[in-house]
Amino acid sequence: MLSLTLNLSLSSSSSSSSSTLSFPPKPLFLSKSSFNGIQLRHRTVLCSIPSTKRTASVSVVMMAKREQEMEEIRKLSTEQINEEVVDLKGDLLMLRLQKSARNDFKSSEFSRMRKRIARMLTVKREREIEEGINKRLSRKLDKKWKKNIVVRPSPLLLKLRAEEAAEEAAEAEKAA
């Protein structure tokens, strides 16, 4: 155990004396706490699986779903992938419009669609690499492809229009 020593010189008129004071060092971590404050109550656990195993199993399931989705994408042809990317980007635009109009929508759809688009473009790039197309040529082909895209309504918009037409037809039948 280390101790600190302090020498003090006191000067007085008759004599000078020196005294030594020693201080024990403060422990870095107190072994016993005198704090008897807030006591936290334990939550009741609804799931019998421990939380560490539960999060691990959830991530394994998500990874399996991701792998399954990648296999489905790899089965598609490049043209189908291009069409799907255009459709998903249109759906993404529709979601942004719904958000700006403050309509009800699932916010998780944004990340889901963006990730699906990224996976499709990844598969497309993998195929280009297999064909020996370098990065510069790939970008050039992407620019040409983007210029040739014909803007068409997204599947979500078509679905909304079909629902509206069905409602109008139902109202017309009720009125007749």
C-alpha positions as CSV (number, residue, x, y, z in Angstrom):
1,M,0.0,0.0,0.0
2,L,1.4,3.4,-1.0
3,S,1.2,6.3,1.3
4,L,1.8,10.0,0.5
5,T,4.1,11.9,2.7
6,L,3.9,15.6,3.2
7,N,6.6,17.7,4.9
8,L,5.5,20.9,6.4
9,S,7.8,23.5,7.7
10,L,6.4,25.7,10.3
11,S,8.4,28.7,11.2
12,S,8.1,30.1,14.6
13,S,10.0,32.8,16.4
14,S,11.8,30.5,18.8
15,S,12.5,27.4,16.8
16,S,11.7,25.8,13.5
17,S,10.1,22.4,13.5
18,S,9.2,20.2,10.8
19,S,6.3,17.8,10.9
20,T,5.4,14.9,8.6
21,L,1.9,14.0,7.8
22,S,1.0,10.8,6.0
23,F,-2.1,10.2,4.0
24,P,-3.2,6.8,2.8
25,P,-4.1,6.7,-0.9
26,K,-7.8,6.7,-1.8
27,P,-8.9,3.4,-3.3
28,L,-9.8,3.7,-7.0
29,F,-12.9,1.6,-6.6
30,L,-14.9,1.3,-3.5
31,S,-15.7,-2.3,-2.7
32,K,-18.7,-1.4,-0.6
33,S,-21.1,1.3,-1.4
34,S,-23.0,3.3,1.1
35,F,-25.5,4.3,-1.5
36,N,-28.9,2.8,-0.7
37,G,-30.9,4.7,-3.3
38,I,-33.1,3.5,-6.1
39,Q,-33.8,-0.1,-6.5
40,L,-34.8,-1.3,-9.9
41,R,-37.5,-3.9,-10.2
42,H,-37.0,-6.7,-12.7
43,R,-39.3,-6.9,-15.7
44,T,-41.3,-9.9,-16.2
45,V,-40.1,-11.7,-19.2
46,L,-42.8,-13.0,-21.6
47,C,-40.5,-15.0,-23.7
48,S,-38.8,-18.1,-22.3
49,I,-35.8,-17.7,-24.7
50,P,-33.0,-15.6,-23.1
51,S,-32.6,-12.2,-24.8
52,T,-29.1,-13.0,-26.1
53,K,-30.3,-16.2,-27.8
54,R,-33.5,-14.5,-29.0
55,T,-31.6,-11.7,-30.8
56,A,-29.2,-14.2,-32.3
57,S,-32.0,-16.4,-33.6
58,V,-33.8,-13.3,-35.1
59,S,-30.6,-12.3,-37.0
60,V,-30.2,-15.9,-38.3
61,V,-33.8,-15.9,-39.5
62,M,-33.4,-12.5,-41.2
63,M,-30.2,-13.7,-42.8
64,A,-32.0,-16.7,-44.1
65,K,-34.7,-14.6,-45.6
66,R,-32.2,-12.3,-47.2
67,E,-30.4,-15.3,-48.8
68,Q,-33.7,-16.6,-50.0
69,E,-34.5,-13.2,-51.6
70,M,-31.1,-13.1,-53.3
71,E,-31.7,-16.6,-54.8
72,E,-35.1,-15.4,-56.1
73,I,-33.4,-12.3,-57.6
74,R,-30.7,-14.4,-59.2
75,K,-33.3,-16.5,-61.0
76,L,-34.6,-13.4,-62.8
77,S,-33.2,-12.3,-66.1
78,T,-31.4,-9.0,-66.4
79,E,-34.3,-7.5,-68.3
80,Q,-36.7,-8.6,-65.5
81,I,-34.4,-7.1,-62.9
82,N,-34.3,-3.8,-64.8
83,E,-38.1,-3.7,-64.9
84,E,-38.4,-4.6,-61.3
85,V,-35.9,-1.8,-60.4
86,V,-38.0,0.7,-62.3
87,D,-41.2,-0.5,-60.6
88,L,-39.6,-0.4,-57.1
89,K,-38.3,3.1,-57.8
90,G,-41.8,4.2,-58.8
91,D,-43.2,2.6,-55.6
92,L,-40.6,4.5,-53.6
93,L,-41.7,7.7,-55.3
94,M,-45.3,7.0,-54.4
95,L,-44.3,6.4,-50.8
96,R,-42.5,9.7,-50.7
97,L,-45.7,11.4,-52.1
98,Q,-47.8,9.6,-49.5
99,K,-45.4,10.8,-46.8
100,S,-45.5,14.4,-48.0
101,A,-49.3,14.3,-48.2
102,R,-49.3,12.9,-44.6
103,N,-51.3,9.8,-45.7
104,D,-51.0,6.6,-43.8
105,F,-48.1,4.5,-44.9
106,K,-45.6,2.0,-43.5
107,S,-42.3,3.8,-42.9
108,S,-40.5,0.4,-42.9
109,E,-41.3,0.1,-46.6
110,F,-38.7,2.8,-47.4
111,S,-35.8,0.8,-46.2
112,R,-37.2,-2.5,-47.4
113,M,-37.6,-1.1,-51.0
114,R,-34.2,0.6,-51.0
115,K,-32.5,-2.6,-49.8
116,R,-34.4,-4.7,-52.5
117,I,-33.3,-2.2,-55.2
118,A,-29.7,-2.4,-53.9
119,R,-29.8,-6.2,-54.0
120,M,-31.1,-6.2,-57.5
121,L,-28.5,-3.8,-58.7
122,T,-25.8,-5.9,-57.0
123,V,-26.9,-9.0,-58.8
124,K,-26.9,-7.0,-62.1
125,R,-23.4,-5.8,-61.4
126,E,-22.3,-9.4,-60.5
127,R,-23.5,-10.5,-63.9
128,E,-21.6,-7.7,-65.6
129,I,-18.4,-8.7,-63.8
130,E,-18.9,-12.3,-65.0
131,E,-19.2,-11.0,-68.6
132,G,-16.0,-9.0,-68.2
133,I,-17.6,-5.5,-68.3
134,N,-15.4,-3.0,-66.4
135,K,-16.7,-0.3,-64.1
136,R,-16.4,2.5,-66.6
137,L,-18.3,0.7,-69.3
138,S,-20.9,-0.4,-66.7
139,R,-21.6,3.2,-65.8
140,K,-21.9,4.2,-69.5
141,L,-24.4,1.4,-70.0
142,D,-26.3,2.5,-66.9
143,K,-26.6,6.0,-68.3
144,K,-27.9,4.7,-71.6
145,W,-30.4,2.4,-69.7
146,K,-31.6,5.3,-67.6
147,K,-32.2,7.5,-70.6
148,N,-34.3,4.8,-72.3
149,I,-36.6,4.2,-69.3
150,V,-40.2,4.8,-70.2
151,V,-42.0,6.4,-67.3
152,R,-45.0,4.4,-66.4
153,P,-47.3,4.4,-63.4
154,S,-46.1,2.4,-60.5
155,P,-47.9,-0.8,-59.5
156,L,-49.1,0.9,-56.3
157,L,-50.7,3.7,-58.3
158,L,-52.4,1.2,-60.6
159,K,-53.6,-0.7,-57.6
160,L,-55.1,2.5,-56.1
161,R,-56.7,3.4,-59.4
162,A,-58.3,-0.1,-59.6
163,E,-59.6,0.2,-56.0
164,E,-61.1,3.6,-56.8
165,A,-62.7,2.3,-60.0
166,A,-64.2,-0.6,-58.0
167,E,-65.6,1.7,-55.4
168,E,-67.2,4.0,-58.0
169,A,-68.7,0.9,-59.8
170,A,-70.1,-0.2,-56.4
171,E,-71.6,3.2,-55.8
172,A,-73.1,3.3,-59.3
173,E,-74.7,-0.1,-58.7
174,K,-76.2,1.1,-55.4
175,A,-77.5,4.3,-57.1
176,A,-79.2,2.3,-59.9
